[in-house]
Amino acid sequence: MGMIAEFKEFVSRGNVLDLAVGVVIGAAFGKIVTAFVDKIIMPPIGLLIGGVDFSKWAVTLKEATVDAAGKEIPAVALGLGEFVNAIVQFVIIAFAIFIVVKAVNRMRKPAEAAPAAPAEEVLLLREIRDSLKR
C-alpha cells in the first residue's frame, strides 16, 4: 500500500475526524472560558478583596534597572494574577468536561434488564422438589 493511500485511510477513519473536531471545539471553548474568567468572574472577586486587578497582580523579584550602556533591563516578576486566572479557567473547563463525560456515560449505560423468567426445566425441577418435601 502506498504512503498516500495509507494516509488517506488514516484520515478517513472516524476517530481522527472526531479528534480534530474535539480539538477545534475545545480551543473555542477555552477562549470563551478565558473571557468569562478574565472579564466576568475575576473583577468582582478583585473588588471584594479590595480593588485588586488580578491580571496585573504580581510579585516583583527584581526591579527594572538601566545598565551602563543605557539599555533598560526589565523587571523580574512572578505573575500571580495570571496564575490564579489560569487555575480558575482550569477548574471551569475540568467541571464542564466532567459534566459532558458523565452525560455520555449515562447515555451509553444500558438499561437494567428485568431478570429473565426461569426456564421450563427449572420450573419443573422446583415442582418436583416441592412435592418431595411434602
N, C-alpha and C positions, 0 to 999 in steps of 0.2 A: 504494500500500500504506500502510495506516495505521501510525501510530507503535507502537501496541500489537502489531499483527501482526508488524511488523518486529522489535520487541523479543522477542516470543515465538520467532520464527525464530532470532534471535541466541542466545538462551539454550538453545534445544533442540539446537543444534549440539554434537557430541561434544567438540570441543576446549575449549569453555568449561567444560563439566562436568568434564572431565579436569583442567583447570587448577584449578578450585575444589577438587577432591578432593586434588590435589597440594599446594595451599596449606595446607589443613587438616592433612593428614598431616605436612607439613613443620613446621608450628608445633608439633604434638605431639612430633615427633622432636626439635625444638630444645629443648623443655622437658626431655626425657629426657637429652639431651646436657649441658645446663646442670647438672642434678642430678648426673650422672655425674662431670663435671669438678669441680664445687664440693665434692662430698661424698666422692668416692672417689679421684680422681687427685691433686688438689692437696694434701690433708692429708699423705699420705706424702712427697710432694716437699718440702713445707714442713718436715716433721720431719727429713728428710735434710739440708736446708740449715741447720738449726739452730733449729728450732721457729718458723719464720716462718709466720704466718697470712696467706696471700696475699689473702684477702678484705679484710683491714684494712691491707695493706701500702700505704703512701702516703708521698709526699714533701711536706712542708709548706712552701709558699712564703711564707705569711704567717700568723702565729699569730692566734688569735681575740683580739679586743680588745673593750673596752667604750667607747662614745662618751660625750660629755659629758652626754647625756640619760639615761644609764644603760642604753641599749639595747646588747645584745651583737651584735657584728659577727662572723659566723662566719669560721673559718679558711679560707684558700685552699690547697687541696692537690691534688696530682696522684695519682689513684687507680691507681697502677701495678699493684697486685694484681688489680684488676678487669680491667685491660687484658690482663694475662697470661692470666687465665682466659678472656677473650673470644678471644684468639689460639688457645689450646688447643681451645676449642669449635669455632672455625672450621676448624681442621685436621682434627678428627674428622669434622665434617659434610662437609667437602670430600672426605675419603677415602671416606666412605660413599657419597656421590653418585658418585664416580669408579667405585667397585665396581659400583653399580647400572647406570650408563651402559655400562660395559664388558660386563656381562652381557647387557643389552638389545642392544647391538651384535653380540655373539656370536650371539644368537638370530636376529637379523634377517639376518645374513650368509648368503647361500645357499651350500649345499654345492658344492664344486668338482665340476662335471660332468666325466665322462670324455670325452676327445675323441671326437667322432663319427667313425664309420668313413668312409673316403673314398667318394665317390660312384662308381657303376659306371663312368661315363665316365672318371674319373681312373684307376681301376684298369686299364681297357682301354688308355688312353694310356701308362701306365707299362709295360705289357706290350709295346706296340709299340716304345717307346723302347729297352727292354732287348733286344728281338730285333734292332733295327737296330744296336746297339752290337756285336753278335757278328759 
